[in-house]
Amino acid sequence: MKCPSCFSEDVRRSRRRGPKEGTALRLKHQAPFRCQECGLRFIEKVEDGDPSAAPRRLSIADYLGLRGWARRAFSDHMILGTLVTVLLALLIGLFFAVALGWIEPRFLLPEAASR
């Protein structure tokens, strides 16, 4: 691969910037590259023979485009743990709302409402 500006072959993969670039480029099978000679950052299609194109495990932070402190703070375990905690809190709240009579169960089940 050559740089479109200076035609140097000293080109390396660059990090994706943000969730939009990460998702859009993955769907198009493209990747950002940076020329080591002139510093130009450009986007090219990734060839199948390219060793950097080999499939690898992507974390949630990769898909969200997180880098730096955000990537360290928002690990997969923390993101999934937060989602599970919120879901569990909603289910517990729903249980108590039904148990205390704040919500009538007939609104939750369509077959009970038709009786």
Secondary structure, DSSP 8 states (H G I E B T S, - for coil): ---TTT--S-EEE----HHHHHHHHHHHTEEEEEETTT--EEEEE--TT-GGGS-----HHHHHT--HHHHHHS-HHHHHHHHHHHHHHHHHHHHHHHHTTSS-GGGT-HHHHT-
